Amino acid sequence: KGLGWWAWQSAINLDIPSVLAFTLFTAVLFVITNLVVDLLYTRIDPRVRLGGRVR
């Protein structure tokens, strides 16, 4: 029984604070994962630069 089971049980039992906590945790994890991937991608591919300027 993991995080998915806990979230499912919270949703079934209408435990709103737990559902909100799971949603916030998932969103933060998603944002951090995308940030790490973006930063690593600049190391892997030298053609990619941070900043968004086109040369």
PQR file of N, CA, C, O and H, with PARSE charges and radii, in Angstrom:
ATOM      1  N   LYS A   1       0.852  -1.168   0.000 -0.4000 1.5000
ATOM      2  CA  LYS A   1       0.000   0.000   0.000 -0.0000 2.0000
ATOM      3  C   LYS A   1       0.896   1.228   0.000  0.5500 1.7000
ATOM      4  O   LYS A   1       1.693   1.455   0.910 -0.5500 1.4000
ATOM      5  N   GLY A   2       0.731   2.005  -1.051 -0.4000 1.5000
ATOM      6  CA  GLY A   2       1.604   3.152  -1.189 -0.0000 2.0000
ATOM      7  C   GLY A   2       0.843   4.460  -1.260  0.5500 1.7000
ATOM      8  O   GLY A   2      -0.274   4.598  -0.763 -0.5500 1.4000
ATOM      9  H   GLY A   2       0.084   1.821  -1.791  0.4000 1.0000
ATOM     10  N   LEU A   3       1.494   5.402  -1.895 -0.4000 1.5000
ATOM     11  CA  LEU A   3       0.946   6.748  -1.995 -0.0000 2.0000
ATOM     12  C   LEU A   3      -0.317   6.790  -2.846  0.5500 1.7000
ATOM     13  O   LEU A   3      -1.252   7.529  -2.537 -0.5500 1.4000
ATOM     14  H   LEU A   3       2.402   5.290  -2.299  0.4000 1.0000
ATOM     15  N   GLY A   4      -0.348   6.008  -3.907 -0.4000 1.5000
ATOM     16  CA  GLY A   4      -1.539   5.966  -4.750 -0.0000 2.0000
ATOM     17  C   GLY A   4      -2.746   5.407  -4.019  0.5500 1.7000
ATOM     18  O   GLY A   4      -3.859   5.914  -4.152 -0.5500 1.4000
ATOM     19  H   GLY A   4       0.412   5.408  -4.159  0.4000 1.0000
ATOM     20  N   TRP A   5      -2.513   4.357  -3.247 -0.4000 1.5000
ATOM     21  CA  TRP A   5      -3.600   3.771  -2.462 -0.0000 2.0000
ATOM     22  C   TRP A   5      -4.121   4.772  -1.447  0.5500 1.7000
ATOM     23  O   TRP A   5      -5.330   4.912  -1.264 -0.5500 1.4000
ATOM     24  H   TRP A   5      -1.608   3.944  -3.139  0.4000 1.0000
ATOM     25  N   TRP A   6      -3.200   5.471  -0.785 -0.4000 1.5000
ATOM     26  CA  TRP A   6      -3.578   6.481   0.207 -0.0000 2.0000
ATOM     27  C   TRP A   6      -4.403   7.594  -0.440  0.5500 1.7000
ATOM     28  O   TRP A   6      -5.415   8.025   0.114 -0.5500 1.4000
ATOM     29  H   TRP A   6      -2.217   5.358  -0.934  0.4000 1.0000
ATOM     30  N   ALA A   7      -3.968   8.056  -1.611 -0.4000 1.5000
ATOM     31  CA  ALA A   7      -4.704   9.115  -2.311 -0.0000 2.0000
ATOM     32  C   ALA A   7      -6.086   8.618  -2.726  0.5500 1.7000
ATOM     33  O   ALA A   7      -7.071   9.348  -2.615 -0.5500 1.4000
ATOM     34  H   ALA A   7      -3.146   7.706  -2.061  0.4000 1.0000
ATOM     35  N   TRP A   8      -6.157   7.389  -3.200 -0.4000 1.5000
ATOM     36  CA  TRP A   8      -7.443   6.823  -3.621 -0.0000 2.0000
ATOM     37  C   TRP A   8      -8.405   6.708  -2.436  0.5500 1.7000
ATOM     38  O   TRP A   8      -9.576   7.069  -2.546 -0.5500 1.4000
ATOM     39  H   TRP A   8      -5.356   6.796  -3.290  0.4000 1.0000
ATOM     40  N   GLN A   9      -7.916   6.214  -1.328 -0.4000 1.5000
ATOM     41  CA  GLN A   9      -8.754   6.089  -0.136 -0.0000 2.0000
ATOM     42  C   GLN A   9      -9.196   7.460   0.373  0.5500 1.7000
ATOM     43  O   GLN A   9     -10.326   7.621   0.834 -0.5500 1.4000
ATOM     44  H   GLN A   9      -6.964   5.920  -1.239  0.4000 1.0000
ATOM     45  N   SER A  10      -8.313   8.435   0.288 -0.4000 1.5000
ATOM     46  CA  SER A  10      -8.672   9.794   0.703 -0.0000 2.0000
ATOM     47  C   SER A  10      -9.772  10.356  -0.181  0.5500 1.7000
ATOM     48  O   SER A  10     -10.688  11.016   0.309 -0.5500 1.4000
ATOM     49  H   SER A  10      -7.395   8.305  -0.088  0.4000 1.0000
ATOM     50  N   ALA A  11      -9.686  10.100  -1.475 -0.4000 1.5000
ATOM     51  CA  ALA A  11     -10.707  10.593  -2.397 -0.0000 2.0000
ATOM     52  C   ALA A  11     -12.044   9.900  -2.153  0.5500 1.7000
ATOM     53  O   ALA A  11     -13.093  10.544  -2.175 -0.5500 1.4000
ATOM     54  H   ALA A  11      -8.941   9.563  -1.872  0.4000 1.0000
ATOM     55  N   ILE A  12     -12.008   8.607  -1.926 -0.4000 1.5000
ATOM     56  CA  ILE A  12     -13.247   7.864  -1.667 -0.0000 2.0000
ATOM     57  C   ILE A  12     -13.911   8.337  -0.375  0.5500 1.7000
ATOM     58  O   ILE A  12     -15.134   8.454  -0.301 -0.5500 1.4000
ATOM     59  H   ILE A  12     -11.156   8.084  -1.908  0.4000 1.0000
ATOM     60  N   ASN A  13     -13.088   8.607   0.641 -0.4000 1.5000
ATOM     61  CA  ASN A  13     -13.618   9.027   1.942 -0.0000 2.0000
ATOM     62  C   ASN A  13     -13.857  10.531   2.030  0.5500 1.7000
ATOM     63  O   ASN A  13     -14.206  11.047   3.092 -0.5500 1.4000
ATOM     64  H   ASN A  13     -12.095   8.512   0.581  0.4000 1.0000
ATOM     65  N   LEU A  14     -13.668  11.234   0.912 -0.4000 1.5000
ATOM     66  CA  LEU A  14     -13.864  12.684   0.851 -0.0000 2.0000
ATOM     67  C   LEU A  14     -13.025  13.421   1.898  0.5500 1.7000
ATOM     68  O   LEU A  14     -13.481  14.385   2.513 -0.5500 1.4000
ATOM     69  H   LEU A  14     -13.384  10.815   0.050  0.4000 1.0000
ATOM     70  N   ASP A  15     -11.802  12.954   2.084 -0.4000 1.5000
ATOM     71  CA  ASP A  15     -10.860  13.592   3.007 -0.0000 2.0000
ATOM     72  C   ASP A  15     -10.137  14.702   2.243  0.5500 1.7000
ATOM     73  O   ASP A  15      -9.052  14.492   1.701 -0.5500 1.4000
ATOM     74  H   ASP A  15     -11.431  12.171   1.584  0.4000 1.0000
ATOM     75  N   ILE A  16     -10.748  15.875   2.210 -0.4000 1.5000
ATOM     76  CA  ILE A  16     -10.280  16.979   1.372 -0.0000 2.0000
ATOM     77  C   ILE A  16      -8.849  17.410   1.708  0.5500 1.7000
ATOM     78  O   ILE A  16      -8.062  17.594   0.780 -0.5500 1.4000
ATOM     79  H   ILE A  16     -11.630  16.045   2.650  0.4000 1.0000
ATOM     80  N   PRO A  17      -8.465  17.582   2.982 -0.5600 1.5000
ATOM     81  CA  PRO A  17      -7.081  17.983   3.259  0.2800 2.0000
ATOM     82  C   PRO A  17      -6.045  16.985   2.728  0.5500 1.7000
ATOM     83  O   PRO A  17      -4.985  17.389   2.251 -0.5500 1.4000
ATOM     84  N   SER A  18      -6.345  15.706   2.809 -0.4000 1.5000
ATOM     85  CA  SER A  18      -5.410  14.702   2.295 -0.0000 2.0000
ATOM     86  C   SER A  18      -5.332  14.741   0.777  0.5500 1.7000
ATOM     87  O   SER A  18      -4.252  14.590   0.206 -0.5500 1.4000
ATOM     88  H   SER A  18      -7.207  15.378   3.197  0.4000 1.0000
ATOM     89  N   VAL A  19      -6.461  14.941   0.124 -0.4000 1.5000
ATOM     90  CA  VAL A  19      -6.467  15.044  -1.340 -0.0000 2.0000
ATOM     91  C   VAL A  19      -5.682  16.278  -1.773  0.5500 1.7000
ATOM     92  O   VAL A  19      -4.918  16.219  -2.736 -0.5500 1.4000
ATOM     93  H   VAL A  19      -7.338  15.063   0.588  0.4000 1.0000
ATOM     94  N   LEU A  20      -5.863  17.392  -1.071 -0.4000 1.5000
ATOM     95  CA  LEU A  20      -5.110  18.606  -1.388 -0.0000 2.0000
ATOM     96  C   LEU A  20      -3.616  18.409  -1.153  0.5500 1.7000
ATOM     97  O   LEU A  20      -2.797  18.881  -1.941 -0.5500 1.4000
ATOM     98  H   LEU A  20      -6.484  17.440  -0.289  0.4000 1.0000
ATOM     99  N   ALA A  21      -3.258  17.720  -0.083 -0.4000 1.5000
ATOM    100  CA  ALA A  21      -1.847  17.453   0.196 -0.0000 2.0000
ATOM    101  C   ALA A  21      -1.229  16.594  -0.902  0.5500 1.7000
ATOM    102  O   ALA A  21      -0.110  16.857  -1.343 -0.5500 1.4000
ATOM    103  H   ALA A  21      -3.923  17.336   0.558  0.4000 1.0000
ATOM    104  N   PHE A  22      -1.951  15.577  -1.339 -0.4000 1.5000
ATOM    105  CA  PHE A  22      -1.448  14.726  -2.412 -0.0000 2.0000
ATOM    106  C   PHE A  22      -1.294  15.511  -3.710  0.5500 1.7000
ATOM    107  O   PHE A  22      -0.309  15.340  -4.428 -0.5500 1.4000
ATOM    108  H   PHE A  22      -2.860  15.364  -0.981  0.4000 1.0000
ATOM    109  N   THR A  23      -2.265  16.373  -4.011 -0.4000 1.5000
ATOM    110  CA  THR A  23      -2.205  17.190  -5.225 -0.0000 2.0000
ATOM    111  C   THR A  23      -1.026  18.146  -5.175  0.5500 1.7000
ATOM    112  O   THR A  23      -0.306  18.299  -6.161 -0.5500 1.4000
ATOM    113  H   THR A  23      -3.065  16.512  -3.427  0.4000 1.0000
ATOM    114  N   LEU A  24      -0.824  18.788  -4.036 -0.4000 1.5000
ATOM    115  CA  LEU A  24       0.306  19.706  -3.882 -0.0000 2.0000
ATOM    116  C   LEU A  24       1.630  18.964  -3.994  0.5500 1.7000
ATOM    117  O   LEU A  24       2.554  19.438  -4.655 -0.5500 1.4000
ATOM    118  H   LEU A  24      -1.409  18.664  -3.235  0.4000 1.0000
ATOM    119  N   PHE A  25       1.730  17.806  -3.355 -0.4000 1.5000
ATOM    120  CA  PHE A  25       2.949  17.004  -3.423 -0.0000 2.0000
ATOM    121  C   PHE A  25       3.257  16.600  -4.861  0.5500 1.7000
ATOM    122  O   PHE A  25       4.403  16.691  -5.300 -0.5500 1.4000
ATOM    123  H   PHE A  25       0.979  17.421  -2.817  0.4000 1.0000
ATOM    124  N   THR A  26       2.245  16.158  -5.588 -0.4000 1.5000
ATOM    125  CA  THR A  26       2.428  15.749  -6.980 -0.0000 2.0000
ATOM    126  C   THR A  26       2.856  16.925  -7.847  0.5500 1.7000
ATOM    127  O   THR A  26       3.734  16.779  -8.697 -0.5500 1.4000
ATOM    128  H   THR A  26       1.314  16.084  -5.231  0.4000 1.0000
ATOM    129  N   ALA A  27       2.251  18.084  -7.643 -0.4000 1.5000
ATOM    130  CA  ALA A  27       2.597  19.273  -8.431 -0.0000 2.0000
ATOM    131  C   ALA A  27       4.027  19.717  -8.154  0.5500 1.7000
ATOM    132  O   ALA A  27       4.763  20.042  -9.086 -0.5500 1.4000
ATOM    133  H   ALA A  27       1.538  18.203  -6.952  0.4000 1.0000
ATOM    134  N   VAL A  28       4.428  19.735  -6.893 -0.4000 1.5000
ATOM    135  CA  VAL A  28       5.797  20.136  -6.540 -0.0000 2.0000
ATOM    136  C   VAL A  28       6.801  19.143  -7.108  0.5500 1.7000
ATOM    137  O   VAL A  28       7.844  19.541  -7.626 -0.5500 1.4000
ATOM    138  H   VAL A  28       3.830  19.471  -6.136  0.4000 1.0000
ATOM    139  N   LEU A  29       6.498  17.874  -7.017 -0.4000 1.5000
ATOM    140  CA  LEU A  29       7.382  16.853  -7.577 -0.0000 2.0000
ATOM    141  C   LEU A  29       7.518  17.012  -9.090  0.5500 1.7000
ATOM    142  O   LEU A  29       8.609  16.844  -9.634 -0.5500 1.4000
ATOM    143  H   LEU A  29       5.651  17.550  -6.596  0.4000 1.0000
ATOM    144  N   PHE A  30       6.429  17.332  -9.764 -0.4000 1.5000
ATOM    145  CA  PHE A  30       6.433  17.546 -11.213 -0.0000 2.0000
ATOM    146  C   PHE A  30       7.307  18.745 -11.578  0.5500 1.7000
ATOM    147  O   PHE A  30       8.104  18.668 -12.513 -0.5500 1.4000
ATOM    148  H   PHE A  30       5.542  17.469  -9.322  0.4000 1.0000
ATOM    149  N   VAL A  31       7.163  19.841 -10.853 -0.4000 1.5000
ATOM    150  CA  VAL A  31       7.938  21.053 -11.140 -0.0000 2.0000
ATOM    151  C   VAL A  31       9.423  20.818 -10.885  0.5500 1.7000
ATOM    152  O   VAL A  31      10.257  21.222 -11.696 -0.5500 1.4000
ATOM    153  H   VAL A  31       6.516  19.904 -10.093  0.4000 1.0000
ATOM    154  N   ILE A  32       9.763  20.180  -9.785 -0.4000 1.5000
ATOM    155  CA  ILE A  32      11.172  19.914  -9.473 -0.0000 2.0000
ATOM    156  C   ILE A  32      11.779  18.981 -10.505  0.5500 1.7000
ATOM    157  O   ILE A  32      12.915  19.191 -10.928 -0.5500 1.4000
ATOM    158  H   ILE A  32       9.086  19.853  -9.126  0.4000 1.0000
ATOM    159  N   THR A  33      11.050  17.962 -10.916 -0.4000 1.5000
ATOM    160  CA  THR A  33      11.548  17.037 -11.935 -0.0000 2.0000
ATOM    161  C   THR A  33      11.810  17.756 -13.245  0.5500 1.7000
ATOM    162  O   THR A  33      12.842  17.527 -13.876 -0.5500 1.4000
ATOM    163  H   THR A  33      10.126  17.792 -10.571  0.4000 1.0000
ATOM    164  N   ASN A  34      10.892  18.625 -13.669 -0.4000 1.5000
ATOM    165  CA  ASN A  34      11.100  19.372 -14.909 -0.0000 2.0000
ATOM    166  C   ASN A  34      12.278  20.327 -14.805  0.5500 1.7000
ATOM    167  O   ASN A  34      13.016  20.496 -15.775 -0.5500 1.4000
ATOM    168  H   ASN A  34      10.054  18.811 -13.156  0.4000 1.0000
ATOM    169  N   LEU A  35      12.470  20.953 -13.658 -0.4000 1.5000
ATOM    170  CA  LEU A  35      13.608  21.848 -13.463 -0.0000 2.0000
ATOM    171  C   LEU A  35      14.920  21.085 -13.557  0.5500 1.7000
ATOM    172  O   LEU A  35      15.858  21.542 -14.210 -0.5500 1.4000
ATOM    173  H   LEU A  35      11.871  20.817 -12.870  0.4000 1.0000
ATOM    174  N   VAL A  36      14.994  19.937 -12.916 -0.4000 1.5000
ATOM    175  CA  VAL A  36      16.211  19.123 -12.962 -0.0000 2.0000
ATOM    176  C   VAL A  36      16.491  18.656 -14.385  0.5500 1.7000
ATOM    177  O   VAL A  36      17.639  18.681 -14.826 -0.5500 1.4000
ATOM    178  H   VAL A  36      14.231  19.566 -12.386  0.4000 1.0000
ATOM    179  N   VAL A  37      15.468  18.235 -15.101 -0.4000 1.5000
ATOM    180  CA  VAL A  37      15.649  17.794 -16.489 -0.0000 2.0000
ATOM    181  C   VAL A  37      16.145  18.945 -17.352  0.5500 1.7000
ATOM    182  O   VAL A  37      17.045  18.754 -18.170 -0.5500 1.4000
ATOM    183  H   VAL A  37      14.534  18.214 -14.743  0.4000 1.0000
ATOM    184  N   ASP A  38      15.577  20.134 -17.187 -0.4000 1.5000
ATOM    185  CA  ASP A  38      16.021  21.293 -17.965 -0.0000 2.0000
ATOM    186  C   ASP A  38      17.474  21.631 -17.669  0.5500 1.7000
ATOM    187  O   ASP A  38      18.239  21.924 -18.588 -0.5500 1.4000
ATOM    188  H   ASP A  38      14.846  20.289 -16.523  0.4000 1.0000
ATOM    189  N   LEU A  39      17.862  21.596 -16.409 -0.4000 1.5000
ATOM    190  CA  LEU A  39      19.245  21.908 -16.053 -0.0000 2.0000
ATOM    191  C   LEU A  39      20.212  20.845 -16.566  0.5500 1.7000
ATOM    192  O   LEU A  39      21.304  21.176 -17.030 -0.5500 1.4000
ATOM    193  H   LEU A  39      17.240  21.358 -15.663  0.4000 1.0000
ATOM    194  N   LEU A  40      19.827  19.585 -16.489 -0.4000 1.5000
ATOM    195  CA  LEU A  40      20.688  18.517 -16.997 -0.0000 2.0000
ATOM    196  C   LEU A  40      20.791  18.554 -18.518  0.5500 1.7000
ATOM    197  O   LEU A  40      21.832  18.215 -19.082 -0.5500 1.4000
ATOM    198  H   LEU A  40      18.940  19.316 -16.112  0.4000 1.0000
ATOM    199  N   TYR A  41      19.721  18.962 -19.175 -0.4000 1.5000
ATOM    200  CA  TYR A  41      19.724  19.004 -20.636 -0.0000 2.0000
ATOM    201  C   TYR A  41      20.736  20.014 -21.155  0.5500 1.7000
ATOM    202  O   TYR A  41      21.328  19.812 -22.215 -0.5500 1.4000
ATOM    203  H   TYR A  41      18.875  19.238 -18.717  0.4000 1.0000
ATOM    204  N   THR A  42      20.940  21.111 -20.408 -0.4000 1.5000
ATOM    205  CA  THR A  42      21.953  22.089 -20.827 -0.0000 2.0000
ATOM    206  C   THR A  42      23.350  21.506 -20.712  0.5500 1.7000
ATOM    207  O   THR A  42      24.243  21.915 -21.454 -0.5500 1.4000
ATOM    208  H   THR A  42      20.459  21.276 -19.547  0.4000 1.0000
ATOM    209  N   ARG A  43      23.563  20.578 -19.815 -0.4000 1.5000
ATOM    210  CA  ARG A  43      24.868  19.910 -19.685 -0.0000 2.0000
ATOM    211  C   ARG A  43      25.072  18.857 -20.775  0.5500 1.7000
ATOM    212  O   ARG A  43      26.182  18.684 -21.279 -0.5500 1.4000
ATOM    213  H   ARG A  43      22.838  20.246 -19.212  0.4000 1.0000
ATOM    214  N   ILE A  44      24.008  18.163 -21.132 -0.4000 1.5000
ATOM    215  CA  ILE A  44      24.112  17.075 -22.101 -0.0000 2.0000
ATOM    216  C   ILE A  44      24.281  17.608 -23.515  0.5500 1.7000
ATOM    217  O   ILE A  44      25.111  17.105 -24.272 -0.5500 1.4000
ATOM    218  H   ILE A  44      23.106  18.303 -20.723  0.4000 1.0000
ATOM    219  N   ASP A  45      23.499  18.624 -23.878 -0.4000 1.5000
ATOM    220  CA  ASP A  45      23.519  19.170 -25.236 -0.0000 2.0000
ATOM    221  C   ASP A  45      24.041  20.607 -25.188  0.5500 1.7000
ATOM    222  O   ASP A  45      23.332  21.500 -24.725 -0.5500 1.4000
ATOM    223  H   ASP A  45      22.824  19.033 -23.263  0.4000 1.0000
ATOM    224  N   PRO A  46      25.264  20.844 -25.657 -0.5600 1.5000
ATOM    225  CA  PRO A  46      25.849  22.196 -25.564  0.2800 2.0000
ATOM    226  C   PRO A  46      25.141  23.228 -26.437  0.5500 1.7000
ATOM    227  O   PRO A  46      25.360  24.426 -26.257 -0.5500 1.4000
ATOM    228  N   ARG A  47      24.308  22.805 -27.366 -0.4000 1.5000
ATOM    229  CA  ARG A  47      23.576  23.764 -28.200 -0.0000 2.0000
ATOM    230  C   ARG A  47      22.453  24.444 -27.431  0.5500 1.7000
ATOM    231  O   ARG A  47      21.971  25.501 -27.839 -0.5500 1.4000
ATOM    232  H   ARG A  47      24.130  21.831 -27.512  0.4000 1.0000
ATOM    233  N   VAL A  48      22.038  23.852 -26.334 -0.4000 1.5000
ATOM    234  CA  VAL A  48      20.946  24.395 -25.532 -0.0000 2.0000
ATOM    235  C   VAL A  48      21.536  25.312 -24.468  0.5500 1.7000
ATOM    236  O   VAL A  48      22.474  24.942 -23.763 -0.5500 1.4000
ATOM    237  H   VAL A  48      22.429  22.993 -26.003  0.4000 1.0000
ATOM    238  N   ARG A  49      20.968  26.528 -24.360 -0.4000 1.5000
ATOM    239  CA  ARG A  49      21.425  27.475 -23.348 -0.0000 2.0000
ATOM    240  C   ARG A  49      20.237  27.968 -22.547  0.5500 1.7000
ATOM    241  O   ARG A  49      19.115  28.037 -23.049 -0.5500 1.4000
ATOM    242  H   ARG A  49      20.205  26.829 -24.933  0.4000 1.0000
ATOM    243  N   LEU A  50      20.498  28.310 -21.300 -0.4000 1.5000
ATOM    244  CA  LEU A  50      19.468  28.915 -20.466 -0.0000 2.0000
ATOM    245  C   LEU A  50      19.373  30.395 -20.804  0.5500 1.7000
ATOM    246  O   LEU A  50      20.379  31.001 -21.172 -0.5500 1.4000
ATOM    247  H   LEU A  50      21.410  28.255 -20.892  0.4000 1.0000
ATOM    248  N   GLY A  51      18.216  30.979 -20.691 -0.4000 1.5000
ATOM    249  CA  GLY A  51      18.067  32.410 -20.908 -0.0000 2.0000
ATOM    250  C   GLY A  51      17.046  32.754 -21.957  0.5500 1.7000
ATOM    251  O   GLY A  51      16.401  33.797 -21.850 -0.5500 1.4000
ATOM    252  H   GLY A  51      17.399  30.486 -20.392  0.4000 1.0000
ATOM    253  N   GLY A  52      16.869  31.933 -22.964 -0.4000 1.5000
ATOM    254  CA  GLY A  52      15.827  32.162 -23.945 -0.0000 2.0000
ATOM    255  C   GLY A  52      16.174  33.119 -25.066  0.5500 1.7000
ATOM    256  O   GLY A  52      15.319  33.393 -25.909 -0.5500 1.4000
ATOM    257  H   GLY A  52      17.394  31.086 -23.051  0.4000 1.0000
ATOM    258  N   ARG A  53      17.389  33.639 -25.113 -0.4000 1.5000
ATOM    259  CA  ARG A  53      17.765  34.533 -26.210 -0.0000 2.0000
ATOM    260  C   ARG A  53      18.129  33.722 -27.442  0.5500 1.7000
ATOM    261  O   ARG A  53      18.753  32.665 -27.344 -0.5500 1.4000
ATOM    262  H   ARG A  53      18.083  33.417 -24.428  0.4000 1.0000
ATOM    263  N   VAL A  54      17.734  34.228 -28.596 -0.4000 1.5000
ATOM    264  CA  VAL A  54      18.055  33.571 -29.864 -0.0000 2.0000
ATOM    265  C   VAL A  54      19.188  34.341 -30.509  0.5500 1.7000
ATOM    266  O   VAL A  54      19.141  35.567 -30.610 -0.5500 1.4000
ATOM    267  H   VAL A  54      17.228  35.086 -28.675  0.4000 1.0000
ATOM    268  N   ARG A  55      20.208  33.617 -30.947 -0.4000 1.5000
ATOM    269  CA  ARG A  55      21.353  34.269 -31.605 -0.0000 2.0000
ATOM    270  C   ARG A  55      21.380  33.934 -33.065  0.5500 1.7000
ATOM    271  O   ARG A  55      22.268  34.389 -33.786 -0.5500 1.4000
ATOM    272  H   ARG A  55      20.246  32.621 -30.865  0.4000 1.0000
TER
END
